[in-house]
């Protein structure tokens, strides 16, 4: 069974953001799959952890550029969440590089944080960005298939 299955519930309707989120979910699953092995390969765990930290950082930068471009009013609070996650992820990476193992607590945190962030924090910016992008005349940036919070 997949640790963190991707589903349409996680889609925001912003194609490039959805693709990035799907990649982040795949990285979390790859990390979990390796840790689930009887003898996890430290090199693979380290590679996936580094990729997760790097990819997440780049994803956050892209979101923050969108916020700045369109004047998202909650950008400061959203960016602070990004900073907290990045700090925690770097903490685990540095501990791993110092010889510690990645544990189930870290995996649970990654899954919970990403689900909450996409379903609550990211979903909150979709209506604002839909309106701002439509007003700016960039109709292909966000599709009309964005799920509505319910």
NULOMI-616003 format. One record per atom (N, C-alpha, C, O): residue number from 1; atom name; z, y, x. Coordinates in steps of 0.02 Angstrom, whole numbers. Layout:
N
   num   atomo        z        y        x
   NUM      CA        Z        Y        X
...
END
This chain:
150
   num   atomo        z        y        x
     1       N        0      -59       42
     1      CA        0        0        0
     1       C        0       62       44
     1       O       35       65       95
     2       N      -39      111       25
     2      CA      -45      173       63
     2       C       20      214       55
     2       O       46      221        1
     3       N       44      239      112
     3      CA      106      277      112
     3       C      101      340       69
     3       O      146      355       29
     4       N       46      376       77
     4      CA       36      439       39
     4       C      -36      439       13
     4       O      -80      466       45
     5       N      -46      410      -46
     5      CA     -115      407      -72
     5       C     -142      477      -90
     5       O     -106      520     -115
     6       N     -206      487      -75
     6      CA     -240      548      -96
     6       C     -259      539     -169
     6       O     -281      486     -189
     7       N     -251      592     -208
     7      CA     -273      589     -278
     7       C     -300      657     -298
     7       O     -289      707     -265
     8       N     -335      658     -354
     8      CA     -363      720     -379
     8       C     -309      771     -397
     8       O     -322      831     -400
     9       N     -247      747     -408
     9      CA     -191      792     -422
     9       C     -179      840     -364
     9       O     -151      895     -373
    10       N     -199      820     -304
    10      CA     -187      861     -244
    10       C     -243      911     -232
    10       O     -239      953     -187
    11       N     -296      908     -272
    11      CA     -353      952     -262
    11       C     -339     1021     -293
    11       O     -314     1026     -349
    12       N     -356     1072     -256
    12      CA     -347     1141     -279
    12       C     -411     1170     -306
    12       O     -410     1220     -342
    13       N     -468     1140     -290
    13      CA     -532     1167     -311
    13       C     -561     1215     -261
    13       O     -609     1251     -277
    14       N     -534     1218     -202
    14      CA     -561     1257     -147
    14       C     -586     1205      -96
    14       O     -546     1178      -59
    15       N     -652     1192      -95
    15      CA     -677     1134      -59
    15       C     -653     1127       14
    15       O     -632     1073       34
    16       N     -655     1181       52
    16      CA     -635     1174      123
    16       C     -560     1162      129
    16       O     -538     1126      174
    17       N     -519     1191       85
    17      CA     -447     1179       86
    17       C     -432     1108       63
    17       O     -390     1074       93
    18       N     -466     1085       11
    18      CA     -456     1016      -12
    18       C     -474      966       43
    18       O     -439      916       53
    19       N     -529      979       79
    19      CA     -549      934      133
    19       C     -496      933      189
    19       O     -482      881      217
    20       N     -469      991      204
    20      CA     -416      995      255
    20       C     -353      958      232
    20       O     -323      922      271
    21       N     -334      968      170
    21      CA     -275      932      144
    21       C     -287      857      146
    21       O     -241      819      163
    22       N     -347      835      128
    22      CA     -362      764      129
    22       C     -356      737      201
    22       O     -332      681      211
    23       N     -378      776      249
    23      CA     -373      755      319
    23       C     -299      751      340
    23       O     -279      705      376
    24       N     -259      799      319
    24      CA     -187      798      335
    24       C     -154      735      305
    24       O     -113      703      338
    25       N     -172      718      244
    25      CA     -145      658      213
    25       C     -167      596      253
    25       O     -127      551      264
    26       N     -229      595      275
    26      CA     -254      539      315
    26       C     -215      534      381
    26       O     -200      478      403
    27       N     -199      590      412
    27      CA     -160      589      475
    27       C      -90      563      463
    27       O      -64      523      503
    28       N      -58      584      409
    28      CA        9      559      393
    28       C        6      484      380
    28       O       50      447      403
    29       N      -45      461      346
    29      CA      -52      389      334
    29       C      -65      351      398
    29       O      -39      296      407
    30       N     -105      380      443
    30      CA     -118      347      507
    30       C      -54      341      548
    30       O      -41      290      579
    31       N      -13      393      547
    31      CA       51      391      582
    31       C       96      338      551
    31       O      127      299      587
    32       N      100      337      486
    32      CA      142      287      452
    32       C      117      216      467
    32       O      157      172      481
    33       N       51      206      465
    33      CA       23      140      478
    33       C       41      116      548
    33       O       58       57      558
    34       N       38      161      597
    34      CA       55      141      666
    34       C      129      126      671
    34       O      149       78      703
    35       N      170      168      641
    35      CA      243      157      644
    35       C      263       94      606
    35       O      316       65      620
    36       N      222       72      559
    36      CA      236       12      520
    36       C      221      -52      559
    36       O      240     -107      538
    37       N      185      -46      614
    37      CA      171     -105      656
    37       C      236     -131      686
    37       O      282      -93      699
    38       N      240     -197      697
    38      CA      301     -225      728
    38       C      318     -192      795
    38       O      376     -180      810
    39       N      266     -177      834
    39      CA      276     -141      897
    39       C      226      -84      898
    39       O      169      -92      921
    40       N      247      -25      873
    40      CA      201       32      872
    40       C      179       52      942
    40       O      218       49      989
    41       N      117       70      948
    41      CA       89       93     1012
    41       C      107      166     1021
    41       O       83      209      984
    42       N      150      181     1071
    42      CA      173      250     1082
    42       C      115      297     1095
    42       O      118      355     1074
    43       N       64      274     1128
    43      CA        7      318     1142
    43       C      -28      338     1078
    43       O      -47      396     1069
    44       N      -35      290     1032
    44      CA      -68      305      968
    44       C      -23      352      927
    44       O      -47      400      897
    45       N       42      338      925
    45      CA       89      380      888
    45       C       86      452      916
    45       O       82      499      877
    46       N       87      459      981
    46      CA       84      525     1012
    46       C       19      561      997
    46       O       19      621      983
    47       N      -36      524      999
    47      CA     -101      554      984
    47       C     -105      578      912
    47       O     -130      633      899
    48       N      -80      537      865
    48      CA      -82      557      795
    48       C      -35      615      783
    48       O      -53      662      746
    49       N       24      613      812
    49      CA       72      669      805
    49       C       42      734      830
    49       O       47      786      797
    50       N       12      732      890
    50      CA      -19      792      918
    50       C      -75      816      873
    50       O      -82      876      861
    51       N     -116      770      848
    51      CA     -170      788      803
    51       C     -144      819      739
    51       O     -174      867      713
    52       N      -90      793      713
    52      CA      -60      819      652
    52       C      -35      890      663
    52       O      -46      934      621
    53       N        0      902      718
    53      CA       26      968      733
    53       C      -32     1018      742
    53       O      -31     1073      714
    54       N      -82      998      781
    54      CA     -138     1042      794
    54       C     -179     1057      731
    54       O     -196     1115      718
    55       N     -194     1005      693
    55      CA     -234     1014      633
    55       C     -197     1057      581
    55       O     -227     1100      549
    56       N     -133     1044      574
    56      CA      -93     1082      526
    56       C      -92     1156      546
    56       O     -100     1200      504
    57       N      -82     1169      610
    57      CA      -81     1238      635
    57       C     -147     1273      618
    57       O     -146     1330      594
    58       N     -202     1240      632
    58      CA     -268     1270      618
    58       C     -278     1280      543
    58       O     -306     1331      522
    59       N     -256     1232      503
    59      CA     -262     1239      430
    59       C     -222     1300      406
    59       O     -246     1339      365
    60       N     -161     1307      431
    60      CA     -120     1364      411
    60       C     -153     1430      429
    60       O     -152     1477      390
    61       N     -183     1433      488
    61      CA     -218     1494      509
    61       C     -274     1511      459
    61       O     -282     1568      439
    62       N     -313     1460      439
    62      CA     -367     1472      391
    62       C     -340     1497      325
    62       O     -369     1544      295
    63       N     -286     1467      300
    63      CA     -257     1492      237
    63       C     -234     1564      245
    63       O     -246     1606      202
    64       N     -201     1579      300
    64      CA     -174     1646      311
    64       C     -230     1698      318
    64       O     -221     1755      297
    65       N     -286     1679      346
    65      CA     -344     1724      349
    65       C     -369     1739      279
    65       O     -386     1796      263
    66       N     -372     1687      236
    66      CA     -391     1698      165
    66       C     -343     1747      132
    66       O     -365     1792       96
    67       N     -278     1737      144
    67      CA     -229     1781      113
    67       C     -240     1853      134
    67       O     -238     1899       93
    68       N     -253     1863      198
    68      CA     -263     1930      224
    68       C     -328     1960      196
    68       O     -330     2018      175
    69       N     -380     1920      196
    69      CA     -445     1944      172
    69       C     -442     1968      100
    69       O     -472     2018       82
    70       N     -405     1932       57
    70      CA     -404     1947      -14
    70       C     -340     1981      -37
    70       O     -332     1995      -97
    71       N     -294     1994        9
    71      CA     -233     2031       -8
    71       C     -184     1992      -52
    71       O     -155     2020      -98
    72       N     -175     1928      -37
    72      CA     -129     1887      -76
    72       C      -58     1915      -71
    72       O      -31     1920      -16
    73       N      -27     1934     -127
    73      CA       37     1969     -125
    73       C       96     1925     -101
    73       O      147     1951      -79
    74       N       90     1859     -106
    74      CA      144     1815      -83
    74       C      131     1787      -13
    74       O      161     1737        7
    75       N       86     1819       24
    75      CA       67     1794       90
    75       C      126     1788      138
    75       O      130     1739      175
    76       N      171     1836      137
    76      CA      227     1834      184
    76       C      272     1773      173
    76       O      290     1739      220
    77       N      289     1760      111
    77      CA      332     1703       96
    77       C      295     1637      111
    77       O      325     1591      138
    78       N      231     1634       94
    78      CA      192     1573      106
    78       C      185     1560      181
    78       O      192     1504      204
    79       N      172     1613      218
    79      CA      166     1608      291
    79       C      232     1586      322
    79       O      233     1549      371
    80       N      288     1609      295
    80      CA      354     1588      320
    80       C      363     1513      311
    80       O      391     1480      355
    81       N      340     1486      255
    81      CA      342     1413      245
    81       C      302     1377      298
    81       O      323     1326      325
    82       N      243     1404      312
    82      CA      202     1375      365
    82       C      240     1374      431
    82       O      239     1324      468
    83       N      274     1429      446
    83      CA      312     1433      509
    83       C      368     1382      513
    83       O      379     1352      565
    84       N      403     1373      457
    84      CA      457     1324      456
    84       C      431     1253      468
    84       O      461     1215      505
    85       N      375     1237      436
    85      CA      346     1171      445
    85       C      323     1161      518
    85       O      337     1110      548
    86       N      289     1211      544
    86      CA      264     1207      613
    86       C      321     1197      662
    86       O      316     1158      709
    87       N      376     1233      652
    87      CA      435     1226      695
    87       C      462     1155      691
    87       O      478     1125      743
    88       N      468     1127      631
    88      CA      494     1059      623
    88       C      447     1008      655
    88       O      469      962      689
    89       N      382     1015      644
    89      CA      333      968      671
    89       C      334      971      748
    89       O      330      919      780
    90       N      338     1031      776
    90      CA      342     1037      849
    90       C      406     1006      875
    90       O      406      975      929
    91       N      460     1013      839
    91      CA      524      984      858
    91       C      517      908      864
    91       O      539      878      913
    92       N      486      877      814
    92      CA      476      804      816
    92       C      430      784      873
    92       O      441      734      906
    93       N      377      823      884
    93      CA      330      807      938
    93       C      365      811     1005
    93       O      357      767     1047
    94       N      404      863     1016
    94      CA      440      871     1080
    94       C      492      816     1089
    94       O      500      790     1145
    95       N      527      797     1036
    95      CA      575      742     1040
    95       C      540      677     1057
    95       O      564      637     1098
    96       N      482      666     1026
    96      CA      443      606     1040
    96       C      421      605     1113
    96       O      427      554     1147
    97       N      397      662     1137
    97      CA      374      666     1206
    97       C      432      657     1255
    97       O      421      639     1313
    98       N      493      670     1232
    98      CA      553      661     1275
    98       C      578      589     1271
    98       O      628      572     1303
    99       N      544      546     1233
    99      CA      562      475     1232
    99       C      591      449     1167
    99       O      601      389     1161
   100       N      604      493     1119
   100      CA      631      470     1054
   100       C      575      440     1012
   100       O      516      451     1023
   101       N      595      401      963
   101      CA      548      371      916
   101       C      541      416      855
   101       O      588      453      837
   102       N      484      413      822
   102      CA      475      446      758
   102       C      505      399      707
   102       O      489      340      705
   103       N      548      425      664
   103      CA      583      381      617
   103       C      560      392      545
   103       O      519      436      531
   104       N      588      352      501
   104      CA      569      357      430
   104       C      590      423      400
   104       O      558      447      352
   105       N      642      454      427
   105      CA      662      520      403
   105       C      606      571      414
   105       O      592      612      370
   106       N      575      568      472
   106      CA      519      613      487
   106       C      461      600      439
   106       O      429      647      415
   107       N      446      536      427
   107      CA      391      519      382
   107       C      405      543      311
   107       O      361      570      278
   108       N      466      533      288
   108      CA      485      555      221
   108       C      479      631      216
   108       O      455      657      166
   109       N      500      667      268
   109      CA      495      739      269
   109       C      422      761      265
   109       O      404      804      225
   110       N      379      730      306
   110      CA      308      748      306
   110       C      277      739      237
   110       O      242      783      212
   111       N      290      682      207
   111      CA      262      668      141
   111       C      289      717       89
   111       O      250      746       51
   112       N      354      725       87
   112      CA      384      770       37
   112       C      360      841       47
   112       O      342      875       -1
   113       N      360      865      109
   113      CA      342      934      121
   113       C      269      947      101
   113       O      255      996       68
   114       N      224      902      122
   114      CA      154      914      107
   114       C      141      911       32
   114       O      104      952        5
   115       N      170      862       -2
   115      CA      161      858      -75
   115       C      187      921     -109
   115       O      153      950     -151
   116       N      248      941      -92
   116      CA      277     1002     -122
   116       C      233     1063     -105
   116       O      220     1104     -149
   117       N      212     1068      -43
   117      CA      176     1127      -22
   117       C      109     1132      -59
   117       O       90     1186      -82
   118       N       73     1077      -64
   118      CA        9     1079      -99
   118       C       19     1091     -174
   118       O      -12     1134     -203
   119       N       63     1051     -204
   119      CA       71     1053     -277
   119       C      106     1115     -303
   119       O       95     1135     -360
   120       N      148     1146     -262
   120      CA      185     1206     -285
   120       C      159     1269     -250
   120       O      133     1314     -283
   121       N      168     1272     -185
   121      CA      153     1334     -148
   121       C       79     1349     -146
   121       O       59     1406     -161
   122       N       38     1300     -128
   122      CA      -34     1312     -124
   122       C      -64     1323     -194
   122       O     -105     1367     -204
   123       N      -43     1282     -241
   123      CA      -70     1288     -309
   123       C      -55     1358     -336
   123       O      -94     1384     -377
   124       N       -1     1390     -315
   124      CA       17     1456     -339
   124       C      -34     1509     -320
   124       O      -42     1558     -356
   125       N      -69     1501     -264
   125      CA     -116     1552     -243
   125       C     -186     1544     -274
   125       O     -226     1590     -270
   126       N     -200     1487     -304
   126      CA     -267     1474     -329
   126       C     -290     1526     -381
   126       O     -344     1553     -373
   127       N     -251     1541     -434
   127      CA     -275     1590     -483
   127       C     -289     1659     -452
   127       O     -339     1692     -469
   128       N     -245     1680     -406
   128      CA     -256     1745     -374
   128       C     -321     1744     -334
   128       O     -362     1790     -340
   129       N     -330     1692     -293
   129      CA     -390     1689     -252
   129       C     -453     1680     -294
   129       O     -505     1708     -277
   130       N     -449     1642     -348
   130      CA     -507     1635     -392
   130       C     -530     1704     -416
   130       O     -589     1720     -414
   131       N     -482     1743     -440
   131      CA     -498     1810     -465
   131       C     -524     1856     -409
   131       O     -573     1892     -418
   132       N     -490     1855     -352
   132      CA     -509     1899     -296
   132       C     -578     1881     -269
   132       O     -618     1925     -253
   133       N     -592     1817     -263
   133      CA     -656     1795     -237
   133       C     -712     1810     -287
   133       O     -766     1831     -268
   134       N     -699     1800     -351
   134      CA     -749     1816     -402
   134       C     -764     1891     -401
   134       O     -822     1911     -406
   135       N     -712     1931     -393
   135      CA     -721     2004     -391
   135       C     -760     2024     -328
   135       O     -799     2072     -330
   136       N     -750     1987     -274
   136      CA     -785     2003     -211
   136       C     -857     1976     -212
   136       O     -897     1992     -168
   137       N     -873     1935     -263
   137      CA     -941     1909     -269
   137       C     -956     1850     -224
   137       O    -1013     1843     -200
   138       N     -907     1808     -213
   138      CA     -917     1747     -172
   138       C     -904     1687     -217
   138       O     -854     1652     -208
   139       N     -950     1674     -265
   139      CA     -936     1623     -316
   139       C     -929     1551     -290
   139       O     -898     1510     -325
   140       N     -956     1535     -233
   140      CA     -953     1465     -210
   140       C     -888     1450     -172
   140       O     -877     1392     -153
   141       N     -846     1498     -160
   141      CA     -785     1486     -121
   141       C     -735     1444     -157
   141       O     -699     1404     -126
   142       N     -731     1450     -223
   142      CA     -684     1410     -262
   142       C     -722     1381     -321
   142       O     -759     1417     -356
   143       N     -714     1318     -333
   143      CA     -748     1286     -389
   143       C     -708     1295     -453
   143       O     -649     1314     -451
   144       N     -739     1282     -508
   144      CA     -703     1287     -572
   144       C     -665     1223     -587
   144       O     -635     1217     -640
   145       N     -666     1175     -540
   145      CA     -633     1111     -552
   145       C     -561     1110     -528
   145       O     -531     1056     -525
   146       N     -534     1167     -512
   146      CA     -464     1168     -489
   146       C     -419     1145     -545
   146       O     -422     1172     -600
   147       N     -377     1095     -531
   147      CA     -330     1073     -583
   147       C     -280     1128     -599
   147       O     -263     1169     -557
   148       N     -258     1129     -659
   148      CA     -209     1179     -680
   148       C     -140     1147     -678
   148       O     -131     1090     -698
   149       N      -92     1185     -654
   149      CA      -23     1161     -654
   149       C       -2     1151     -726
   149       O      -17     1192     -769
   150       N       34     1097     -738
   150      CA       52     1085     -807
   150       C      121     1063     -817
   150       O      142     1051     -873
END
